[in-house]
């Protein structure tokens, strides 16, 4: 099975990191946020795509 990568729905970057400042929220059962390193978009969920589908995702879903 191919590995899927998270992709930012705002800018299309695949450079997504866990928000380490929200780790305390995990102890309370709250979801951990992820942050886009390029544009700063933050969400608990990001779309995931196959690496070969990144460019088609950007063409279909990102408005430029």
Steps between C-alpha positions, in 0.01 A plus 500: 500500500636841401571758765269801492618849581304782665451807281402853599158592358598868501838506320559140383817443701585154630720643778256432787606470864326418827432805717713409799348778711166318496639175644359594840155491340552131424485422871153657504387303196511794261630440147858596415528775241727481198666808351613573147861617518463709184183704557422439870157343441395300807241223527445171677456328163671542164412319178735214415597399147742267330828675415432465128162678545638818660516699176149397391366594846651846462349545154150385604457648845723805540380832372777724379 
